[in-house]
Amino acid sequence: MFNAANPRVPEPGEQQAKPSGRKRVTAIDAARCLALIGMMGIHVLPEEHSGGNPSLTWVLFAGRASALFALLAGVSLAFSSGGTRPLRGRPLKAAMAGVAARALVIMAIGMLLAYAGPDVEIILAYYGVMFLLAVPLLGLTPRVLAVLSAVFAIGGPILLQAVRNVIPAPEEDNLTFGTLFTEPFSTVGQLLFTGFYPAVPWMAYMCAGLAIGKLDLSSRRIAAWLAAGGACLAAAAWALSWLLMIGVLQLSPGESAGLLVAGEDPPVDEDDWAWLVAASPYSSMPLELLHTIGTSMVALGVLILAGKYIHQIIDVLAPAGSMTLTLYSGHLLFLASGVLGEEPFASFGLQVGAALLFGVLWRNLAGRGPLESAVSAVATRARNAVLGKETTKAGKPDPDKQDSDRPGAARPSGP
């Protein structure tokens, strides 16, 4: 069932006031699990039916599942910096150090997984860059973060179009340590702009998630606002893109709709400035970013609102959603193995079933996911190193300790 308590994990040596203060907002984990399932479906299931029409999986999840994944990462980062009770001073600097350490480990995991050759675009290295870019934003207010989300959604794609022909095209879809050291300039360009999940435009999702995570997600009014506002944003972005593609790209209404729904081949080169009007899946153009921010808000708001009525479903989804880094990595390794490669529906069913079962069993037996535990250990070391500098300087109490005792910080789950 949805837990309304503000989730927080105390710093080492700190006394916990109430056990309920550490309860996780399970709807967020359930939403993260849905995002993971959607990404699995995009990777495994057919894009089209035999008649050439886009499959239901593609219509529902293309571009939206990965956007939800990124937005929820921002929500988790907001929790780690205090949530509704923002950290200040030394505790905030410690949270920033923890996020930076987490980012580097996630990038390393993504580059290691690339060596397995799963034949899909791996998002983790891009995630790591987004986490690093989010570090200086952790202390900002929801209003400022919302404005930044809009700035990244509009300005990021414009910058992307401006540098497409300047940055060398990547030789590999997925980055490894080899490409990082042999082609550093193109690697950085790929991570920031030219890759499948370009970090600069995608910071729109991270900022939106940070803003949402600083709201009171235990409030049904806030959840209803997320669902209704997200639906309006998604519909408006799609409608505007549909009209602009008819007017600017000279498409028929049917062709414009096909580009929006199915992501059909664009009528212009993607480095053409006219491509900015498209909201085609994975285009990372302004209206596509705004549309998928809207659909992500809808998914999260609806799950929070429905938590009272479908808590059994949320309880099944949430454990897997709390360890998506582990399960996403396992999914990539399974794809790389080639097992059931010719049986997409059997492969999808097996992977989803295994992910849900593993999540429930591991959560009950061991708690946090194995990769999550490793990443958290590194982040905790970085955070405590910053906190420790203040307390050991002259053997005196930390002058900012009163800030670190404030409730609000949460342990991030998933990537």
C-alpha positions as CSV (number, residue, x, y, z in Angstrom):
1,M,0.0,0.0,0.0
2,F,1.2,3.6,-0.6
3,N,3.1,4.8,2.3
4,A,2.5,8.5,3.0
5,A,5.4,8.9,5.4
6,N,8.3,11.1,4.3
7,P,11.1,8.6,3.5
8,R,14.4,9.2,5.2
9,V,17.5,7.3,6.2
10,P,19.4,8.8,9.1
11,E,23.1,9.5,8.8
12,P,25.5,7.1,10.7
13,G,25.3,7.7,14.4
14,E,22.1,9.6,14.2
15,Q,19.1,8.4,16.2
16,Q,15.9,7.6,14.3
17,A,12.9,9.4,15.7
18,K,10.2,7.2,14.3
19,P,10.3,3.9,12.4
20,S,7.7,5.2,10.0
21,G,10.1,7.9,8.9
22,R,12.0,5.4,6.8
23,K,9.1,4.0,4.9
24,R,9.5,4.1,1.1
25,V,6.9,5.7,-1.2
26,T,6.1,2.4,-2.8
27,A,4.2,3.9,-5.7
28,I,7.5,5.4,-7.0
29,D,9.1,1.9,-6.9
30,A,6.1,0.5,-8.7
31,A,6.4,3.2,-11.4
32,R,10.1,2.4,-11.8
33,C,9.2,-1.3,-12.2
34,L,6.7,-0.4,-14.9
35,A,9.4,1.7,-16.7
36,L,11.7,-1.3,-16.5
37,I,9.0,-3.6,-18.0
38,G,8.4,-1.1,-20.7
39,M,12.1,-0.9,-21.6
40,M,12.2,-4.7,-21.7
41,G,9.3,-4.8,-24.0
42,I,10.9,-2.3,-26.4
43,H,14.1,-4.3,-26.4
44,V,12.5,-7.7,-26.9
45,L,9.0,-7.5,-28.5
46,P,8.3,-6.7,-32.2
47,E,7.9,-3.0,-33.2
48,E,5.2,-3.9,-35.7
49,H,2.4,-6.3,-36.3
50,S,2.5,-8.5,-39.5
51,G,0.4,-5.9,-41.3
52,G,2.9,-3.2,-40.7
53,N,1.0,-1.3,-38.0
54,P,2.9,-0.5,-34.8
55,S,2.6,-2.9,-32.0
56,L,0.8,-2.0,-28.7
57,T,4.1,-2.3,-26.9
58,W,5.7,0.3,-29.2
59,V,2.7,2.7,-29.0
60,L,2.6,2.6,-25.2
61,F,6.3,2.5,-24.3
62,A,8.4,3.8,-27.1
63,G,10.2,6.8,-25.7
64,R,8.0,6.9,-22.6
65,A,9.4,4.0,-20.6
66,S,13.0,5.4,-20.7
67,A,11.6,8.9,-20.0
68,L,9.8,7.6,-16.9
69,F,13.0,5.9,-15.8
70,A,14.9,9.1,-16.1
71,L,12.3,11.3,-14.4
72,L,12.1,8.8,-11.4
73,A,15.9,9.0,-11.1
74,G,15.4,12.7,-10.5
75,V,12.8,11.9,-7.9
76,S,15.2,9.6,-6.0
77,L,17.9,12.3,-6.1
78,A,15.5,14.8,-4.6
79,F,14.9,12.4,-1.8
80,S,18.6,12.0,-1.2
81,S,19.0,15.8,-0.8
82,G,16.1,16.1,1.7
83,G,12.9,15.8,-0.2
84,T,10.3,18.2,1.2
85,R,12.9,19.3,3.9
86,P,15.9,20.4,1.8
87,L,19.3,19.9,3.3
88,R,21.6,22.8,3.7
89,G,25.3,23.4,4.5
90,R,27.5,20.4,5.1
91,P,24.8,17.8,4.8
92,L,23.9,19.1,1.3
93,K,27.6,19.0,0.3
94,A,27.7,15.4,1.6
95,A,24.6,14.5,-0.4
96,M,26.2,16.0,-3.5
97,A,29.4,13.9,-2.9
98,G,27.3,10.8,-2.6
99,V,25.4,11.5,-5.9
100,A,28.7,12.2,-7.7
101,A,30.1,8.9,-6.5
102,R,26.9,7.1,-7.4
103,A,27.1,8.6,-10.9
104,L,30.7,7.4,-11.5
105,V,29.9,3.8,-10.4
106,I,26.7,3.7,-12.6
107,M,28.7,4.9,-15.6
108,A,31.3,2.2,-15.0
109,I,28.7,-0.5,-14.8
110,G,27.2,0.7,-18.1
111,M,30.5,0.6,-19.8
112,L,31.3,-2.8,-18.5
113,L,27.9,-4.1,-19.7
114,A,28.7,-2.8,-23.2
115,Y,31.4,-5.4,-23.5
116,A,28.7,-8.2,-23.3
117,G,27.2,-6.9,-26.6
118,P,23.5,-7.0,-25.8
119,D,22.6,-5.3,-29.2
120,V,20.5,-2.6,-27.6
121,E,21.3,0.9,-26.5
122,I,22.4,0.9,-22.9
123,I,21.2,3.9,-20.9
124,L,23.5,3.6,-17.8
125,A,26.5,5.7,-19.0
126,Y,24.1,8.5,-20.0
127,Y,22.4,8.2,-16.6
128,G,25.7,8.6,-14.9
129,V,26.4,11.9,-16.8
130,M,22.9,13.1,-15.9
131,F,23.6,12.4,-12.3
132,L,26.8,14.4,-12.4
133,L,25.0,17.3,-14.2
134,A,22.4,17.2,-11.4
135,V,24.8,17.5,-8.5
136,P,24.8,21.4,-8.4
137,L,21.0,21.4,-8.7
138,L,20.2,19.4,-5.6
139,G,19.7,22.4,-3.4
140,L,17.3,24.3,-5.7
141,T,13.6,24.8,-5.1
142,P,10.9,23.0,-7.1
143,R,9.9,26.2,-8.9
144,V,13.5,26.8,-10.1
145,L,13.9,23.2,-11.1
146,A,10.6,23.3,-13.1
147,V,11.9,26.3,-15.0
148,L,15.2,24.6,-15.6
149,S,13.3,21.5,-16.9
150,A,11.6,23.7,-19.5
151,V,15.0,25.4,-20.4
152,F,16.6,22.0,-20.9
153,A,13.6,20.7,-22.9
154,I,13.7,23.7,-25.3
155,G,17.4,24.8,-25.2
156,G,18.9,21.3,-25.1
157,P,17.6,20.1,-28.5
158,I,18.5,23.5,-30.1
159,L,22.1,23.0,-28.8
160,L,22.0,19.4,-30.0
161,Q,21.1,20.5,-33.5
162,A,23.8,23.1,-33.5
163,V,26.6,20.7,-32.6
164,R,25.5,17.6,-34.6
165,N,27.8,18.3,-37.5
166,V,30.7,19.5,-35.3
167,I,31.0,16.5,-32.9
168,P,32.4,13.3,-34.6
169,A,29.7,10.6,-35.1
170,P,30.2,7.8,-32.6
171,E,31.6,4.6,-34.0
172,E,29.8,2.4,-31.5
173,D,26.3,2.6,-30.1
174,N,27.4,1.7,-26.6
175,L,30.5,3.2,-25.0
176,T,33.2,1.2,-23.3
177,F,36.3,2.1,-21.4
178,G,38.2,1.6,-24.6
179,T,36.3,4.2,-26.5
180,L,36.5,6.6,-23.5
181,F,40.3,6.5,-23.6
182,T,40.9,6.3,-27.3
183,E,38.2,8.7,-28.5
184,P,37.6,11.0,-25.5
185,F,36.2,14.0,-27.5
186,S,33.6,12.0,-29.5
187,T,32.8,10.0,-26.3
188,V,32.0,13.1,-24.3
189,G,30.0,14.5,-27.3
190,Q,28.1,11.2,-27.6
191,L,27.2,11.2,-23.9
192,L,26.1,14.9,-23.9
193,F,24.5,15.3,-27.3
194,T,24.8,12.8,-30.1
195,G,24.0,9.5,-28.3
196,F,20.7,7.7,-28.1
197,Y,20.0,9.2,-24.7
198,P,21.7,12.6,-24.9
199,A,22.3,13.9,-21.4
200,V,21.9,17.6,-22.0
201,P,18.4,17.5,-23.5
202,W,17.5,14.6,-21.1
203,M,18.3,16.8,-18.1
204,A,14.7,18.0,-18.7
205,Y,13.6,14.7,-17.2
206,M,16.1,14.9,-14.3
207,C,15.1,18.4,-13.4
208,A,11.4,17.6,-13.6
209,G,12.0,14.6,-11.3
210,L,14.0,16.7,-8.9
211,A,11.1,19.2,-8.7
212,I,8.5,16.5,-8.2
213,G,10.6,14.7,-5.5
214,K,10.7,17.9,-3.5
215,L,6.8,18.0,-3.4
216,D,4.7,16.3,-0.7
217,L,4.0,13.0,-2.6
218,S,1.9,11.8,0.3
219,S,-0.7,14.4,-0.7
220,R,-3.5,13.1,-2.9
221,R,-4.0,16.7,-4.1
222,I,-0.4,16.8,-5.4
223,A,-0.8,13.3,-7.0
224,A,-4.0,14.5,-8.7
225,W,-2.2,17.6,-9.9
226,L,0.6,15.5,-11.4
227,A,-1.9,13.2,-13.2
228,A,-4.1,16.1,-14.6
229,G,-1.2,18.5,-15.4
230,G,0.8,15.7,-17.0
231,A,-2.1,14.7,-19.2
232,C,-2.6,18.3,-20.3
233,L,1.1,18.7,-21.0
234,A,1.4,15.5,-23.0
235,A,-1.7,16.2,-25.1
236,A,-0.7,19.8,-25.8
237,A,2.8,18.9,-26.9
238,W,1.5,16.1,-29.2
239,A,-1.2,18.4,-30.7
240,L,1.3,21.2,-31.3
241,S,3.8,18.9,-32.9
242,W,1.1,17.4,-35.1
243,L,0.1,20.8,-36.3
244,L,3.7,22.0,-36.8
245,M,4.7,18.9,-38.8
246,I,1.7,19.5,-41.1
247,G,2.7,23.2,-41.5
248,V,6.5,23.0,-41.4
249,L,7.3,19.5,-42.8
250,Q,4.4,19.6,-45.2
251,L,3.1,16.2,-44.0
252,S,-0.5,15.0,-44.4
253,P,-2.5,14.7,-41.1
254,G,-2.1,10.9,-41.4
255,E,1.6,11.1,-42.0
256,S,2.0,13.4,-39.1
257,A,0.1,11.1,-36.8
258,G,2.2,8.1,-38.0
259,L,5.4,9.9,-37.1
260,L,4.1,10.7,-33.7
261,V,2.8,7.3,-32.8
262,A,5.1,4.9,-34.7
263,G,8.2,6.9,-35.1
264,E,8.3,6.3,-38.8
265,D,11.3,7.5,-40.9
266,P,11.5,11.2,-40.7
267,P,10.8,13.2,-43.9
268,V,13.9,15.4,-43.3
269,D,17.4,14.7,-42.1
270,E,17.5,14.7,-38.3
271,D,20.2,17.4,-38.4
272,D,17.7,19.7,-40.2
273,W,16.5,22.5,-38.0
274,A,12.9,21.7,-39.1
275,W,13.2,18.5,-37.2
276,L,12.8,20.5,-34.0
277,V,9.0,20.4,-34.4
278,A,8.8,16.6,-34.3
279,A,7.6,14.7,-31.2
280,S,8.6,11.4,-32.7
281,P,9.7,8.7,-30.1
282,Y,13.4,9.0,-29.1
283,S,13.9,12.2,-31.2
284,S,14.9,14.2,-28.0
285,M,13.3,17.2,-29.6
286,P,11.5,19.8,-27.4
287,L,7.9,18.6,-27.9
288,E,8.9,15.0,-27.5
289,L,10.6,15.8,-24.2
290,L,7.6,17.8,-23.0
291,H,5.2,15.0,-24.1
292,T,7.1,12.3,-22.3
293,I,7.5,14.4,-19.2
294,G,3.7,14.7,-19.2
295,T,3.2,11.0,-19.6
296,S,5.7,10.3,-16.8
297,M,3.8,12.6,-14.5
298,V,0.5,10.8,-15.4
299,A,2.0,7.4,-14.6
300,L,3.3,8.5,-11.2
301,G,0.3,10.5,-10.3
302,V,-2.1,7.7,-11.2
303,L,-0.1,5.1,-9.3
304,I,-0.1,7.2,-6.2
305,L,-3.8,7.9,-6.4
306,A,-4.7,4.3,-7.2
307,G,-2.4,2.9,-4.5
308,K,-5.3,2.5,-2.0
309,Y,-7.3,0.4,-4.5
310,I,-4.6,-1.7,-6.3
311,H,-2.1,-2.0,-3.4
312,Q,-1.7,-5.7,-4.1
313,I,-0.4,-4.9,-7.6
314,I,1.8,-2.2,-6.3
315,D,3.2,-4.5,-3.6
316,V,4.2,-7.0,-6.3
317,L,5.8,-4.3,-8.6
318,A,7.6,-2.3,-5.9
319,P,10.2,-4.8,-4.8
320,A,11.5,-5.2,-8.4
321,G,11.3,-1.4,-8.8
322,S,13.6,-0.9,-5.8
323,M,16.4,-2.8,-7.6
324,T,16.1,-1.8,-11.2
325,L,19.9,-1.4,-11.6
326,T,20.4,-5.0,-10.8
327,L,17.4,-6.2,-12.9
328,Y,18.2,-3.9,-15.9
329,S,21.8,-5.3,-15.9
330,G,20.5,-8.8,-15.7
331,H,18.2,-8.1,-18.6
332,L,21.1,-6.9,-20.7
333,L,23.2,-9.9,-19.9
334,F,20.2,-12.2,-20.8
335,L,19.9,-10.5,-24.2
336,A,23.6,-10.8,-24.8
337,S,23.3,-14.6,-24.2
338,G,21.0,-15.0,-27.1
339,V,18.7,-17.3,-25.2
340,L,15.2,-17.3,-26.7
341,G,16.4,-14.7,-29.2
342,E,13.9,-16.1,-31.8
343,E,11.0,-16.3,-29.3
344,P,10.4,-12.7,-28.3
345,F,7.1,-13.3,-26.4
346,A,8.5,-16.2,-24.4
347,S,11.7,-14.2,-23.7
348,F,9.7,-11.2,-22.5
349,G,7.4,-13.3,-20.3
350,L,10.3,-15.1,-18.8
351,Q,12.3,-12.0,-18.1
352,V,9.4,-10.1,-16.5
353,G,8.3,-13.0,-14.4
354,A,11.9,-13.6,-13.2
355,A,12.3,-9.9,-12.4
356,L,9.2,-9.8,-10.3
357,L,9.9,-13.0,-8.5
358,F,13.6,-12.1,-7.9
359,G,12.5,-8.7,-6.6
360,V,10.0,-10.2,-4.0
361,L,12.4,-12.9,-2.9
362,W,15.5,-10.8,-2.6
363,R,13.7,-7.9,-0.9
364,N,12.4,-10.3,1.7
365,L,15.6,-12.3,2.2
366,A,18.3,-9.7,1.8
367,G,16.7,-6.3,1.4
368,R,18.4,-4.0,-1.1
369,G,19.4,-5.3,-4.5
370,P,23.0,-6.6,-4.9
371,L,24.2,-3.8,-7.3
372,E,22.2,-1.2,-5.4
373,S,24.0,-2.3,-2.2
374,A,27.4,-1.9,-4.0
375,V,26.6,1.5,-5.4
376,S,25.2,2.7,-2.1
377,A,28.3,1.6,-0.2
378,V,30.4,3.8,-2.5
379,A,28.0,6.7,-2.2
380,T,27.9,6.4,1.6
381,R,31.7,6.4,1.8
382,A,31.8,9.6,-0.2
383,R,29.0,11.2,1.8
384,N,30.6,10.3,5.2
385,A,34.0,11.5,4.0
386,V,32.5,15.0,3.6
387,L,30.6,14.9,6.9
388,G,33.7,13.5,8.7
389,K,35.9,16.4,7.6
390,E,33.8,18.8,9.6
391,T,33.6,16.7,12.8
392,T,37.3,15.8,13.0
393,K,39.0,19.2,12.3
394,A,39.4,20.1,15.9
395,G,37.6,17.3,17.7
396,K,34.5,19.6,18.1
397,P,30.9,18.9,17.2
398,D,29.8,19.6,13.7
399,P,28.3,23.1,13.6
400,D,25.9,22.0,10.9
401,K,24.8,18.9,12.7
402,Q,21.5,20.5,13.5
403,D,20.8,20.6,9.7
404,S,21.7,16.9,9.3
405,D,19.2,16.0,12.0
406,R,16.4,17.4,10.0
407,P,14.1,14.9,8.4
408,G,13.8,14.6,4.7
409,A,16.7,12.8,3.2
410,A,15.9,9.5,1.6
411,R,17.8,6.5,0.4
412,P,17.5,6.5,-3.5
413,S,16.5,3.2,-5.1
414,G,17.1,2.0,-8.6
415,P,19.7,3.7,-10.8
